[in-house]
Amino acid sequence: MSTSAWVKFNALHTGTDTNNINVIFLSGGNTGFNLNLNNTGNPSLSGRSRTSDSVQTATANFSLSANNWYHIVGILDIPNDD
């Protein structure tokens, strides 16, 4: 599964909040993916293919800054847990 987006944040949430970019959930909200900036500003992609699967998460090792454009691409190999 893959997703991408061009993003520019005027301000970034920190602490316990995240900055959602692209969220798609199916089957009552238990399957799908969430592309966001985590609470430290790092791009992160999480998802699972069905309710019985564990959630797979990939997080970048860098953070973004406000008022800059970024092209974020996320890829998860959910069937192989990668």
QUIWOBEL-V172307 format. One line per field, one symbol per residue. phi: phi as a letter, one per 20 degrees, with the letter a starting at -180 (. if undefined). psi: psi as a letter, one per 20 degrees, with the letter a starting at -180 (. if undefined). burial: 1 if it has 24 or more other ideal C-beta (glycine too) atoms within 12 Angstrom, else 0. Layout:
BEGIN
phi: ???
psi: ???
burial: ???
END
This chain:
BEGIN
phi: .bbbaecbdfbdfcmeecdfdbcccclmnecqbbebdffdnefbccabebgffffecccfebdedfmcecddccccefgdlc
psi: pqqrqpqophqpqaciqrnpgoppqrlkjiqbroprpaijjppqpqrqhrhiqqpppppqkqqrqqkqpqopppppmghjl.
burial: 1010101010010000011011000000000111111100111111110000000101100001000001010101010000
END
